Amino acid sequence: MPRFAFLALTITLAPPVGASDFMLELPIDCTLGQTCYIQNYVDRAPGPGMSDYQCGGLGYDGHKGTDFALPSLADMERGVNVLAAAPGVVRGMRDGVPDIGPTDATAGQECGNGVVLRHEGGWETQYCHMKSGSASVKTGQRVDAGAILGQVGLSGKTQFPHLHLSVRHNGKVTDPFDLSAISACGESGETLWQDAPDYLAGGLLQSGFSTTVPEYDTVKAGTADQSPLAATAPALVFWAYAYGGQKGDIVALTIDGPDGRVVDHKTTLSKDQAQFFRAAGKRLKTAEWPNGDYLGVATLTRNGAEYARFEQAMTIR
């Protein structure tokens, strides 16, 4: 079972068709849909508002890159390498910005720790928010595609651990997922990717059991799951952490135990939410919870169809 679940709908992108020999590999050492995900795309809307290359809303107004995110701070601490997306020369780099997100001390260093690579044909790639002390290249150094540049961090102007990849051609921001103007939603044009990542419109990142509704900070840190719970736990709570929520999405949380359904809860999102979590549970009303196997299930439903599901088992003895 994958560690977290995503929308089953994917869009296959066409490879470059002669416009350029410049092509990109995945700039992060992870598996999309299993150990990382794309939180934000390049904003393609010419004015106010946000539209990604599939006319969706994964991003925010004026966003100029692609954000490859990790599910939690614990994943960041374990270390995930940032990789050169194409062969090139290091035009510049910075290290030493602390992994604490935006503060007054980091004003003017929005990229945090990062590397800029210069490629042939007027192309540049920029890698932002790397972990402090992780940079492994120097200015002027030539690197191959796939070379380790550093690790994913939380430096600069960011609220969650991720790699921000910007692509520029002759100084102009370029969306690597679609080099042409969007003609219609759901259609894709020429891409810079050698093996283009699927478009995923949201999904579930984590879930877990706890004895109370966890603090959001512990969920994002990856430390909220307390399973397996003791038979005398004061409450049985199941929670789920997700991204790419849209107004009207239904989040359902259930817990089934040895004696049947323990929790059955649904909530509807009242607004779009880039990241969010929901929790539901039941207080202990007897001496102990029944011994046996418990199954927590989280589902996200959009426009009447289930698009993401996560199941987590736990045994109480």
VOBA-429542 format. One record per residue: x, y, z of N, C-alpha, C in turn; residue number from 1. Coordinates in Angstrom, 1 decimal. Layout:
BEGIN
X,Y,Z,X,Y,Z,X,Y,Z,NUM $
...
! end
This chain:
BEGIN
0.9,-1.2,0.0,0.0,0.0,0.0,0.9,1.2,0.0,1 $
0.6,2.2,-0.9,1.4,3.4,-0.9,1.3,4.2,0.4,2 $
2.3,5.0,0.8,2.3,5.7,2.0,1.2,6.7,2.1,3 $
0.9,7.3,1.0,-0.3,8.2,0.9,-0.9,8.2,-0.4,4 $
-2.2,8.6,-0.5,-3.0,8.3,-1.7,-3.3,9.6,-2.4,5 $
-3.4,9.5,-3.8,-3.7,10.7,-4.6,-4.9,10.4,-5.5,6 $
-5.3,11.5,-6.1,-6.4,11.5,-7.1,-6.0,10.5,-8.2,7 $
-6.9,9.6,-8.6,-6.6,8.6,-9.6,-6.5,9.3,-11.0,8 $
-7.2,10.4,-11.3,-7.1,11.0,-12.6,-5.7,11.6,-12.8,9 $
-5.1,11.2,-13.9,-3.8,11.7,-14.3,-3.9,12.1,-15.8,10 $
-3.0,13.0,-16.1,-2.9,13.6,-17.5,-1.5,13.2,-18.1,11 $
-1.5,12.6,-19.2,-0.2,12.2,-19.8,0.2,13.4,-20.7,12 $
1.5,13.8,-20.5,2.0,14.9,-21.2,2.8,14.5,-22.4,13 $
2.8,15.3,-23.5,3.6,15.0,-24.6,5.0,15.4,-24.4,14 $
6.0,14.6,-24.9,7.4,15.0,-24.8,7.7,16.1,-25.7,15 $
8.9,16.8,-25.5,9.3,17.9,-26.4,9.3,17.4,-27.9,16 $
8.9,18.3,-28.8,8.8,18.0,-30.2,9.7,18.9,-31.0,17 $
11.0,18.8,-30.8,11.9,19.5,-31.7,12.1,21.0,-31.3,18 $
11.4,21.6,-30.4,11.6,23.0,-30.1,12.9,23.2,-29.4,19 $
13.4,22.2,-28.6,14.6,22.4,-27.9,15.2,21.1,-27.5,20 $
16.5,21.0,-27.4,17.2,19.8,-26.9,17.3,19.8,-25.4,21 $
16.9,20.8,-24.8,16.9,21.0,-23.3,15.8,20.2,-22.7,22 $
16.1,19.2,-21.9,15.1,18.3,-21.3,15.4,18.1,-19.8,23 $
14.4,17.9,-19.0,14.5,17.9,-17.5,14.3,16.5,-17.0,24 $
15.0,16.1,-16.0,14.8,14.9,-15.2,14.1,15.4,-13.9,25 $
13.6,14.5,-13.1,13.0,14.8,-11.8,14.1,15.4,-10.9,26 $
13.8,16.6,-10.3,14.9,17.3,-9.5,14.9,16.9,-8.1,27 $
14.3,15.8,-7.7,14.2,15.4,-6.3,14.2,13.9,-6.2,28 $
15.0,13.4,-5.2,15.1,11.9,-5.1,14.0,11.3,-4.3,29 $
12.8,11.2,-4.9,11.7,10.6,-4.3,10.8,10.0,-5.3,30 $
9.7,9.4,-4.9,8.7,8.8,-5.8,7.4,9.6,-5.7,31 $
7.1,10.3,-6.8,5.9,11.1,-6.7,4.7,10.1,-6.5,32 $
3.8,10.5,-5.6,2.6,9.7,-5.2,2.9,8.7,-4.1,33 $
4.2,8.6,-3.7,4.5,7.7,-2.6,5.3,8.5,-1.5,34 $
6.3,9.1,-1.8,7.1,9.8,-0.8,7.2,11.3,-1.0,35 $
6.6,11.8,-2.1,6.6,13.3,-2.3,5.4,13.6,-3.2,36 $
5.1,14.8,-3.4,4.0,15.2,-4.3,4.2,16.6,-4.7,37 $
3.5,17.1,-5.8,3.6,18.4,-6.3,2.5,19.3,-5.6,38 $
2.9,20.2,-4.8,1.9,21.1,-4.1,1.5,22.3,-5.0,39 $
2.4,22.9,-5.7,2.1,24.1,-6.5,2.7,24.0,-7.9,40 $
2.0,24.6,-8.9,2.5,24.7,-10.2,2.7,26.1,-10.6,41 $
3.3,26.4,-11.7,3.4,27.8,-12.2,2.1,28.4,-12.5,42 $
1.9,29.6,-12.1,0.6,30.3,-12.3,0.6,30.8,-13.8,43 $
-0.4,30.3,-14.5,-0.5,30.6,-15.9,-1.5,31.7,-16.2,44 $
-2.2,32.2,-15.1,-3.2,33.2,-15.3,-2.5,34.6,-15.6,45 $
-2.9,35.3,-16.6,-2.2,36.6,-16.9,-2.5,37.7,-15.9,46 $
-3.6,37.6,-15.2,-3.9,38.7,-14.2,-4.1,38.1,-12.8,47 $
-4.9,38.7,-12.0,-5.2,38.2,-10.7,-5.8,36.8,-10.7,48 $
-5.5,36.1,-9.6,-6.0,34.7,-9.6,-5.0,33.7,-10.0,49 $
-5.3,32.4,-9.8,-4.3,31.3,-10.1,-4.9,30.3,-11.1,50 $
-4.1,29.9,-12.0,-4.5,28.8,-12.9,-3.3,28.0,-13.3,51 $
-3.2,26.7,-13.0,-2.1,25.9,-13.4,-2.3,25.5,-14.8,52 $
-1.3,24.7,-15.3,-1.4,24.4,-16.8,-2.6,23.5,-17.2,53 $
-3.2,22.9,-16.2,-4.4,22.2,-16.5,-5.7,22.9,-16.1,54 $
-5.6,24.3,-15.9,-6.7,25.1,-15.5,-7.2,24.8,-14.1,55 $
-6.3,24.2,-13.3,-6.7,23.9,-11.9,-6.1,25.0,-11.0,56 $
-6.3,24.8,-9.7,-5.9,25.8,-8.8,-4.8,25.4,-7.8,57 $
-3.9,24.5,-8.3,-2.8,24.1,-7.4,-1.7,25.1,-7.6,58 $
-1.7,26.1,-6.7,-0.7,27.1,-6.7,-1.3,28.4,-6.1,59 $
-0.7,29.5,-6.4,-1.2,30.8,-5.9,-0.8,31.9,-6.9,60 $
-1.4,33.0,-6.8,-1.2,34.1,-7.7,0.3,34.5,-7.8,61 $
0.8,34.5,-9.0,2.2,34.9,-9.3,3.2,33.8,-9.0,62 $
2.8,32.6,-8.7,3.8,31.6,-8.4,4.6,31.2,-9.7,63 $
6.0,31.2,-9.6,6.9,31.1,-10.7,7.6,29.8,-10.8,64 $
7.2,28.8,-10.2,7.9,27.5,-10.2,7.0,26.4,-9.9,65 $
7.7,25.2,-9.7,7.0,24.0,-9.4,7.5,23.5,-8.0,66 $
6.6,23.3,-7.1,6.9,22.9,-5.7,6.8,21.4,-5.5,67 $
7.9,20.7,-5.3,7.9,19.3,-5.0,8.0,19.2,-3.5,68 $
6.9,18.8,-2.8,6.8,18.8,-1.4,7.0,17.4,-0.7,69 $
7.4,17.5,0.5,7.5,16.3,1.4,6.3,16.3,2.3,70 $
5.8,15.1,2.7,4.6,15.0,3.5,4.8,15.6,4.9,71 $
6.0,15.6,5.5,6.2,16.0,6.9,7.6,16.5,7.1,72 $
7.8,17.2,8.2,9.2,17.6,8.6,10.0,16.4,9.0,73 $
9.4,15.3,9.4,10.2,14.1,9.7,10.9,13.6,8.5,74 $
10.2,13.7,7.3,10.8,13.3,6.1,12.0,14.2,5.7,75 $
11.8,15.4,5.9,12.9,16.4,5.7,14.1,16.0,6.6,76 $
13.9,15.7,7.8,15.0,15.4,8.7,15.7,14.2,8.3,77 $
15.0,13.2,7.8,15.6,12.0,7.3,16.5,12.2,6.1,78 $
16.2,13.3,5.4,17.1,13.7,4.2,16.6,13.2,2.9,79 $
16.2,14.1,2.0,15.8,13.9,0.7,16.7,14.7,-0.3,80 $
17.4,14.1,-1.2,18.3,14.8,-2.0,17.6,15.6,-3.1,81 $
18.2,16.8,-3.4,17.8,17.7,-4.5,18.8,17.4,-5.6,82 $
18.3,17.1,-6.8,19.1,16.7,-7.9,19.1,17.7,-9.1,83 $
20.2,17.8,-9.8,20.3,18.6,-11.0,19.3,18.0,-12.0,84 $
18.4,18.9,-12.5,17.4,18.4,-13.5,18.0,18.2,-14.9,85 $
19.2,18.8,-15.1,19.8,18.7,-16.5,21.3,19.1,-16.3,86 $
22.2,18.7,-17.2,23.6,19.0,-17.0,23.8,20.5,-17.2,87 $
24.7,21.0,-16.4,25.0,22.5,-16.5,26.1,22.9,-15.6,88 $
26.2,24.2,-15.5,27.3,24.8,-14.6,26.6,25.6,-13.5,89 $
27.2,25.5,-12.3,26.6,26.3,-11.2,26.9,27.8,-11.4,90 $
25.9,28.6,-11.6,26.0,30.0,-11.8,26.1,30.7,-10.4,91 $
25.5,30.2,-9.4,25.5,30.7,-8.1,24.9,29.8,-7.1,92 $
25.2,30.0,-5.8,24.6,29.2,-4.8,24.6,29.9,-3.4,93 $
23.8,29.5,-2.5,23.8,30.1,-1.2,23.5,28.9,-0.2,94 $
24.1,29.0,1.0,23.9,28.0,2.1,24.0,28.8,3.4,95 $
23.5,28.2,4.4,23.6,28.8,5.8,22.3,29.4,6.3,96 $
21.3,29.6,5.4,20.0,30.2,5.9,19.3,29.1,6.7,97 $
18.9,29.4,7.9,18.3,28.4,8.8,17.0,27.8,8.3,98 $
16.7,26.6,8.7,15.4,25.9,8.3,14.3,26.3,9.2,99 $
13.9,27.5,9.2,12.8,28.0,10.1,11.7,28.7,9.4,100 $
11.7,28.7,8.1,10.7,29.4,7.3,10.9,30.9,7.3,101 $
10.0,31.7,6.9,10.2,33.2,6.7,10.2,33.9,8.1,102 $
11.2,34.7,8.3,11.4,35.5,9.4,11.9,36.9,9.0,103 $
12.0,37.8,9.9,12.6,39.1,9.6,14.1,39.0,9.2,104 $
14.7,38.0,9.8,16.1,37.8,9.6,16.4,37.2,8.2,105 $
15.4,36.6,7.5,15.6,36.0,6.2,15.0,36.9,5.1,106 $
14.5,38.1,5.5,14.0,39.0,4.5,15.0,39.2,3.4,107 $
14.6,39.2,2.1,15.5,39.3,1.0,16.2,38.0,0.6,108 $
15.9,37.0,1.3,16.4,35.6,1.0,15.3,34.7,0.8,109 $
14.3,35.1,0.0,13.1,34.3,-0.2,13.4,32.9,-0.7,110 $
14.4,32.7,-1.5,14.8,31.4,-2.0,15.4,30.5,-0.9,111 $
15.9,31.2,0.1,16.6,30.4,1.2,17.9,29.9,0.6,112 $
18.3,28.7,1.0,19.5,28.1,0.5,19.1,27.5,-0.9,113 $
19.9,27.8,-1.9,19.6,27.4,-3.2,20.8,27.4,-4.2,114 $
20.5,26.9,-5.4,21.5,26.7,-6.4,20.9,27.2,-7.7,115 $
21.6,27.9,-8.6,21.2,28.2,-9.9,22.2,27.6,-10.9,116 $
21.6,26.8,-11.8,22.4,26.1,-12.9,22.2,26.8,-14.2,117 $
23.3,27.0,-14.9,23.2,27.6,-16.3,23.3,26.4,-17.3,118 $
22.4,26.3,-18.3,22.5,25.3,-19.2,22.6,25.9,-20.6,119 $
22.9,25.0,-21.6,23.1,25.5,-23.0,21.8,26.0,-23.5,120 $
21.8,26.9,-24.5,20.7,27.4,-25.2,19.9,28.5,-24.4,121 $
20.5,29.1,-23.4,19.9,30.2,-22.7,19.0,29.7,-21.6,122 $
19.1,28.4,-21.2,18.2,27.9,-20.1,18.9,28.0,-18.8,123 $
18.1,28.2,-17.7,18.5,28.2,-16.3,17.5,27.4,-15.5,124 $
18.0,26.7,-14.5,17.1,26.2,-13.5,17.6,26.6,-12.1,125 $
16.6,26.9,-11.2,16.9,27.4,-9.9,16.2,26.5,-8.9,126 $
17.0,26.1,-7.8,16.5,25.2,-6.8,16.5,25.9,-5.4,127 $
15.3,26.0,-4.8,15.2,26.9,-3.6,14.8,26.0,-2.4,128 $
15.0,26.7,-1.2,14.5,26.1,0.1,15.3,24.9,0.6,129 $
16.5,24.8,0.1,17.3,23.6,0.5,17.7,23.7,2.0,130 $
18.0,22.5,2.6,18.3,22.4,4.0,19.7,23.1,4.3,131 $
19.7,23.8,5.4,20.9,24.5,5.8,22.1,23.5,6.0,132 $
23.2,23.9,5.3,24.4,23.0,5.4,24.5,21.9,4.5,133 $
23.5,21.7,3.6,23.4,20.6,2.7,24.0,20.8,1.3,134 $
24.3,22.0,0.9,24.8,22.3,-0.4,26.1,21.5,-0.7,135 $
26.1,20.9,-1.8,27.3,20.0,-2.1,28.0,20.4,-3.4,136 $
27.7,21.6,-3.9,28.3,22.1,-5.1,28.9,23.5,-4.9,137 $
29.7,23.9,-5.8,30.4,25.3,-5.7,30.1,26.0,-7.0,138 $
30.2,27.4,-6.9,30.0,28.2,-8.1,31.1,27.9,-9.1,139 $
30.7,27.7,-10.4,31.6,27.4,-11.5,31.7,25.9,-11.7,140 $
31.2,25.1,-10.8,31.3,23.6,-11.0,30.4,23.1,-12.1,141 $
30.9,22.2,-12.9,30.0,21.6,-13.9,29.4,20.3,-13.3,142 $
28.1,20.1,-13.5,27.4,19.0,-12.9,26.6,18.2,-14.0,143 $
26.4,16.9,-13.8,25.6,16.1,-14.7,24.2,16.1,-14.2,144 $
23.3,15.7,-15.1,21.9,15.5,-14.7,21.9,14.4,-13.6,145 $
21.1,14.7,-12.6,21.0,13.7,-11.5,22.1,13.9,-10.4,146 $
23.0,14.9,-10.6,24.0,15.1,-9.5,23.3,15.7,-8.3,147 $
23.8,15.4,-7.1,23.2,15.9,-5.9,23.7,17.3,-5.6,148 $
22.7,18.2,-5.5,23.0,19.6,-5.2,22.9,19.9,-3.7,149 $
22.1,19.2,-3.0,21.8,19.4,-1.6,20.7,18.6,-1.2,150 $
19.9,19.0,-0.1,18.8,18.3,0.3,17.6,19.3,0.5,151 $
16.4,18.7,0.5,15.1,19.5,0.7,15.1,20.0,2.1,152 $
14.8,21.3,2.2,14.7,21.9,3.5,13.5,22.8,3.7,153 $
13.7,23.8,4.7,12.6,24.7,5.1,13.2,26.1,5.2,154 $
14.1,26.4,4.3,14.8,27.8,4.4,14.1,28.8,3.5,155 $
14.2,30.0,3.9,13.6,31.1,3.1,12.1,31.2,3.3,156 $
11.4,31.7,2.2,10.0,32.0,2.3,9.2,30.8,2.0,157 $
9.0,29.9,3.0,8.2,28.7,2.8,7.6,28.3,4.2,158 $
6.5,27.6,4.1,5.8,27.2,5.3,5.8,25.6,5.5,159 $
6.4,25.0,4.5,6.4,23.5,4.5,7.7,23.0,3.7,160 $
8.2,21.9,4.1,9.4,21.4,3.4,9.2,21.1,1.9,161 $
9.9,21.7,1.1,9.7,21.4,-0.4,10.9,22.0,-1.2,162 $
11.0,21.5,-2.4,11.9,22.0,-3.4,11.1,22.9,-4.3,163 $
11.5,24.1,-4.5,10.9,25.0,-5.5,11.8,25.0,-6.7,164 $
11.4,24.5,-7.8,12.1,24.5,-9.0,11.6,25.6,-10.0,165 $
12.5,26.5,-10.4,12.1,27.5,-11.4,12.9,27.2,-12.6,166 $
12.3,27.4,-13.8,12.9,27.2,-15.1,12.8,28.5,-15.9,167 $
13.9,29.0,-16.4,13.9,30.2,-17.2,14.6,30.0,-18.5,168 $
14.1,30.7,-19.5,14.7,30.7,-20.8,15.0,32.1,-21.3,169 $
16.3,32.4,-21.4,16.7,33.8,-21.7,16.1,34.8,-20.7,170 $
16.0,34.4,-19.4,15.5,35.2,-18.3,14.0,35.2,-18.1,171 $
13.3,34.5,-19.0,11.8,34.5,-18.8,11.4,33.2,-18.2,172 $
10.5,33.3,-17.2,9.9,32.2,-16.5,9.2,31.3,-17.5,173 $
9.5,30.0,-17.4,8.9,29.0,-18.3,8.2,27.9,-17.5,174 $
7.0,27.5,-17.9,6.4,26.4,-17.2,6.8,25.1,-17.9,175 $
7.6,24.2,-17.2,8.1,23.0,-17.8,7.0,22.0,-18.2,176 $
5.8,22.2,-17.7,4.7,21.3,-18.1,4.0,21.6,-19.3,177 $
4.2,22.8,-19.8,3.5,23.2,-21.0,4.2,24.5,-21.6,178 $
4.9,24.4,-22.7,5.7,25.5,-23.2,4.8,26.4,-24.0,179 $
3.6,26.0,-24.4,2.7,26.8,-25.2,1.6,27.4,-24.4,180 $
0.8,28.3,-25.0,-0.4,28.8,-24.3,-1.4,27.7,-24.2,181 $
-2.2,27.7,-23.2,-3.2,26.6,-23.0,-4.4,26.9,-23.9,182 $
-4.7,25.9,-24.7,-5.8,26.1,-25.7,-7.1,25.7,-25.1,183 $
-7.1,24.7,-24.2,-8.3,24.2,-23.5,-7.9,23.4,-22.3,184 $
-8.8,23.5,-21.3,-8.5,22.7,-20.1,-8.5,21.2,-20.4,185 $
-7.6,20.5,-19.8,-7.5,19.1,-20.0,-6.6,18.7,-21.1,186 $
-6.2,19.7,-21.9,-5.2,19.4,-23.0,-3.8,19.8,-22.6,187 $
-2.8,19.1,-23.1,-1.4,19.5,-22.7,-0.6,19.7,-24.0,188 $
0.3,20.6,-23.9,1.2,20.9,-25.0,2.5,20.3,-24.9,189 $
3.5,20.9,-25.4,4.9,20.5,-25.4,5.5,20.7,-24.0,190 $
6.2,19.7,-23.5,6.7,19.7,-22.2,8.3,19.6,-22.2,191 $
8.9,20.0,-21.2,10.4,19.9,-21.1,10.8,18.6,-20.4,192 $
9.9,17.9,-19.9,10.2,16.7,-19.1,10.6,15.5,-20.0,193 $
11.7,14.8,-19.6,12.0,13.5,-20.3,10.9,12.5,-20.0,194 $
10.4,12.4,-18.8,9.4,11.5,-18.3,8.4,12.4,-17.5,195 $
7.4,13.0,-18.1,6.6,14.0,-17.5,5.8,13.4,-16.3,196 $
5.9,14.1,-15.1,5.1,13.7,-14.0,3.6,13.8,-14.3,197 $
2.8,12.9,-13.8,1.4,13.0,-13.9,0.8,14.2,-13.2,198 $
-0.3,14.8,-13.7,-0.9,15.8,-13.0,-1.9,15.2,-11.9,199 $
-1.7,15.6,-10.7,-2.5,15.0,-9.6,-3.1,16.2,-8.9,200 $
-4.5,16.2,-8.9,-5.2,17.4,-8.4,-5.5,17.4,-6.9,201 $
-4.8,16.6,-6.1,-4.9,16.6,-4.7,-4.8,15.2,-4.2,202 $
-4.8,15.0,-2.9,-4.7,13.7,-2.3,-4.5,13.7,-0.8,203 $
-4.4,12.5,-0.3,-4.2,12.3,1.2,-2.7,12.0,1.4,204 $
-2.1,12.7,2.4,-0.7,12.6,2.7,-0.4,11.7,3.8,205 $
-1.1,11.8,4.9,-0.9,11.0,6.1,-2.2,10.7,6.8,206 $
-2.2,9.6,7.6,-3.3,9.4,8.5,-2.7,8.7,9.8,207 $
-3.6,8.7,10.8,-3.1,8.0,12.0,-4.1,8.0,13.1,208 $
-3.8,7.3,14.2,-4.7,7.2,15.3,-4.0,7.9,16.5,209 $
-4.9,8.5,17.3,-4.4,9.2,18.5,-5.5,9.2,19.6,210 $
-5.1,9.6,20.8,-6.0,9.6,21.9,-6.8,11.0,22.0,211 $
-6.4,11.9,21.2,-7.1,13.2,21.1,-6.9,13.8,19.8,212 $
-7.7,14.8,19.4,-7.4,15.5,18.1,-6.0,16.1,18.2,213 $
-5.1,15.8,17.3,-3.8,16.3,17.4,-3.6,17.7,17.0,214 $
-2.6,18.4,17.5,-2.3,19.7,17.1,-1.8,19.7,15.6,215 $
-2.2,20.7,14.9,-1.8,20.7,13.4,-0.3,20.7,13.3,216 $
0.5,21.3,14.2,1.9,21.3,14.1,2.5,19.9,14.2,217 $
1.9,19.1,15.0,2.4,17.7,15.1,2.0,16.9,13.9,218 $
0.9,17.2,13.3,0.5,16.5,12.0,1.6,16.8,10.9,219 $
1.9,18.1,10.8,2.8,18.5,9.8,4.2,18.0,10.1,220 $
4.5,17.9,11.4,5.8,17.4,11.7,6.0,15.9,11.5,221 $
4.9,15.2,11.3,4.9,13.7,11.1,5.0,12.9,12.4,222 $
4.6,13.6,13.6,4.7,12.9,14.9,3.3,12.7,15.5,223 $
2.2,12.9,14.8,0.9,12.8,15.5,0.4,11.4,15.6,224 $
0.9,10.4,14.9,0.3,9.1,15.0,0.8,8.4,16.2,225 $
-0.1,8.0,17.1,0.2,7.3,18.4,-0.1,5.8,18.3,226 $
-0.4,5.3,17.2,-0.8,3.8,17.2,0.4,2.9,17.4,227 $
0.2,1.8,18.0,-1.1,1.3,18.5,-1.5,1.9,19.8,228 $
-2.8,2.1,20.0,-3.2,2.7,21.3,-3.5,1.6,22.3,229 $
-3.4,2.0,23.6,-3.7,1.1,24.7,-5.2,0.8,24.8,230 $
-5.5,-0.3,25.4,-6.9,-0.6,25.6,-7.6,0.4,26.5,231 $
-6.9,1.1,27.3,-7.5,2.1,28.2,-7.4,3.5,27.7,232 $
-7.0,3.7,26.4,-6.9,5.0,25.9,-8.2,5.8,26.1,233 $
-8.2,7.0,26.6,-9.4,7.8,26.9,-10.3,8.1,25.7,234 $
-9.7,8.0,24.5,-10.5,8.2,23.3,-9.8,7.5,22.1,235 $
-10.6,7.2,21.1,-10.1,6.6,19.9,-10.3,7.6,18.7,236 $
-9.3,8.2,18.3,-9.4,9.3,17.2,-8.6,8.9,16.0,237 $
-9.3,9.1,14.8,-8.6,8.8,13.5,-8.6,10.1,12.8,238 $
-7.4,10.5,12.2,-7.2,11.7,11.5,-6.6,11.5,10.2,239 $
-6.7,12.5,9.3,-6.1,12.4,7.9,-5.7,13.8,7.5,240 $
-4.5,13.9,6.9,-3.9,15.1,6.4,-3.9,15.0,4.9,241 $
-4.3,16.1,4.2,-4.5,16.1,2.8,-4.0,17.5,2.2,242 $
-4.0,17.5,0.9,-3.6,18.7,0.1,-4.5,18.9,-1.1,243 $
-4.6,20.1,-1.6,-5.3,20.3,-2.8,-6.8,20.3,-2.6,244 $
-7.3,20.6,-1.4,-8.7,20.5,-1.2,-9.5,21.6,-1.9,245 $
-10.7,21.3,-2.4,-11.5,22.3,-3.1,-12.9,22.4,-2.4,246 $
-13.4,23.6,-2.5,-14.7,23.8,-1.9,-15.7,22.8,-2.3,247 $
-16.4,22.2,-1.4,-17.4,21.2,-1.7,-16.9,19.7,-1.6,248 $
-15.5,19.6,-1.5,-15.0,18.2,-1.2,-15.5,17.7,0.1,249 $
-15.8,16.4,0.1,-16.3,15.7,1.3,-15.2,14.8,1.8,250 $
-14.9,15.0,3.1,-13.9,14.2,3.8,-14.6,13.2,4.7,251 $
-14.5,11.9,4.5,-15.1,10.9,5.4,-14.1,10.2,6.2,252 $
-14.3,10.0,7.5,-13.5,9.3,8.4,-14.3,8.2,9.1,253 $
-13.8,7.0,9.0,-14.5,5.9,9.7,-13.5,5.0,10.5,254 $
-14.0,4.4,11.6,-13.2,3.5,12.3,-14.1,2.3,12.5,255 $
-13.6,1.1,12.1,-14.3,-0.2,12.4,-13.4,-1.0,13.3,256 $
-14.1,-1.6,14.3,-13.4,-2.4,15.3,-14.0,-3.8,15.4,257 $
-13.5,-4.6,16.3,-14.0,-6.0,16.4,-15.5,-6.1,16.6,258 $
-16.1,-5.1,17.2,-17.6,-5.1,17.4,-18.4,-4.3,16.4,259 $
-17.7,-3.9,15.3,-18.4,-3.1,14.3,-18.0,-1.7,14.2,260 $
-18.8,-0.8,13.6,-18.5,0.6,13.4,-18.4,1.4,14.7,261 $
-17.2,2.0,14.9,-17.0,2.8,16.0,-17.2,4.3,15.8,262 $
-16.7,4.8,14.6,-16.8,6.2,14.2,-17.2,6.3,12.8,263 $
-18.1,7.2,12.5,-18.5,7.4,11.1,-18.8,8.9,11.0,264 $
-17.9,9.6,10.3,-18.0,11.1,10.3,-17.7,11.6,8.9,265 $
-18.5,12.6,8.5,-18.3,13.3,7.2,-18.3,14.8,7.4,266 $
-17.4,15.5,6.7,-17.4,17.0,6.7,-17.2,17.5,5.3,267 $
-17.8,18.6,5.0,-17.6,19.2,3.6,-16.8,20.5,3.7,268 $
-15.8,20.6,2.8,-14.9,21.8,2.9,-15.7,23.0,2.4,269 $
-15.6,24.0,3.2,-16.3,25.3,2.9,-15.5,26.2,2.0,270 $
-14.3,25.9,1.7,-13.4,26.7,0.9,-12.3,25.9,0.3,271 $
-11.6,26.4,-0.7,-10.4,25.7,-1.1,-9.3,25.8,-0.1,272 $
-8.6,24.7,0.1,-7.5,24.7,1.1,-6.3,24.0,0.5,273 $
-5.2,24.6,0.5,-3.9,24.1,0.0,-3.5,22.8,0.8,274 $
-3.6,22.9,2.1,-3.3,21.8,3.0,-4.3,21.8,4.1,275 $
-4.7,20.7,4.6,-5.7,20.7,5.7,-5.7,19.3,6.4,276 $
-6.2,19.2,7.6,-6.5,17.9,8.2,-7.8,17.9,8.9,277 $
-8.4,16.7,9.0,-9.6,16.5,9.7,-9.5,15.3,10.7,278 $
-10.2,15.3,11.8,-10.1,14.2,12.7,-11.5,13.9,13.3,279 $
-11.7,12.7,13.7,-13.0,12.3,14.3,-12.7,11.1,15.2,280 $
-13.5,11.0,16.3,-13.3,10.0,17.3,-14.4,9.7,18.2,281 $
-14.1,8.9,19.2,-15.1,8.5,20.2,-14.4,8.4,21.6,282 $
-15.1,8.9,22.6,-14.5,8.7,24.0,-14.8,7.3,24.5,283 $
-13.9,6.9,25.4,-14.0,5.6,26.0,-15.2,5.7,27.1,284 $
-16.1,4.8,27.0,-17.3,4.8,28.0,-17.3,3.6,28.8,285 $
-16.4,2.6,28.6,-16.3,1.4,29.4,-14.9,1.3,30.0,286 $
-14.6,0.2,30.6,-13.3,0.1,31.2,-12.2,0.0,30.2,287 $
-12.5,-0.6,29.0,-11.4,-0.8,28.0,-12.1,-0.9,26.6,288 $
-11.3,-0.6,25.6,-11.7,-0.8,24.2,-11.6,-2.3,24.0,289 $
-12.5,-2.9,23.2,-12.5,-4.3,22.9,-11.1,-4.7,22.2,290 $
-10.6,-5.8,22.7,-9.3,-6.3,22.0,-9.6,-6.7,20.6,291 $
-8.6,-6.5,19.7,-8.8,-6.9,18.4,-8.3,-5.9,17.4,292 $
-8.7,-6.1,16.1,-8.2,-5.3,15.0,-9.1,-4.1,14.7,293 $
-8.5,-3.0,14.4,-9.3,-1.8,14.1,-8.8,-1.2,12.7,294 $
-9.7,-0.7,12.0,-9.3,-0.2,10.6,-9.9,1.3,10.5,295 $
-9.0,2.2,10.3,-9.4,3.6,10.0,-9.3,3.8,8.5,296 $
-10.4,4.4,8.0,-10.5,4.7,6.5,-10.8,6.2,6.3,297 $
-9.9,6.8,5.5,-10.2,8.2,5.1,-10.4,8.3,3.6,298 $
-11.5,9.0,3.2,-11.8,9.1,1.8,-12.1,10.6,1.5,299 $
-11.7,11.0,0.3,-12.0,12.3,-0.2,-12.9,12.2,-1.4,300 $
-14.0,12.8,-1.4,-14.9,12.7,-2.6,-15.1,14.1,-3.2,301 $
-15.0,14.1,-4.5,-15.1,15.4,-5.3,-16.1,15.2,-6.4,302 $
-17.1,16.1,-6.5,-18.1,16.0,-7.6,-18.8,14.7,-7.6,303 $
-19.0,14.1,-6.5,-19.8,12.9,-6.4,-18.9,11.6,-6.6,304 $
-17.6,11.7,-6.8,-16.8,10.6,-7.1,-15.7,10.5,-6.1,305 $
-15.4,9.3,-5.5,-14.3,9.2,-4.6,-13.0,9.3,-5.4,306 $
-12.1,10.1,-5.0,-10.8,10.3,-5.7,-9.6,10.0,-4.9,307 $
-9.7,9.8,-3.6,-8.5,9.4,-2.8,-9.0,8.6,-1.6,308 $
-8.2,7.6,-1.2,-8.6,6.8,0.0,-7.3,6.4,0.7,309 $
-7.4,6.3,2.0,-6.3,5.8,2.8,-6.8,4.9,3.9,310 $
-6.2,3.7,4.0,-6.6,2.8,5.1,-5.5,2.5,6.0,311 $
-5.7,2.5,7.3,-4.7,2.2,8.3,-5.2,1.3,9.4,312 $
-4.5,0.2,9.6,-4.9,-0.8,10.5,-4.1,-0.6,11.8,313 $
-4.8,-1.1,12.9,-4.2,-1.0,14.2,-4.8,-2.1,15.1,314 $
-4.0,-2.7,15.9,-4.5,-3.8,16.8,-4.4,-3.3,18.3,315 $
-5.5,-3.5,19.0,-5.5,-3.2,20.5,-5.5,-4.5,21.2,316 $
-4.5,-4.6,22.2,-4.4,-5.8,23.0,-4.4,-5.4,24.5,317 $
! end
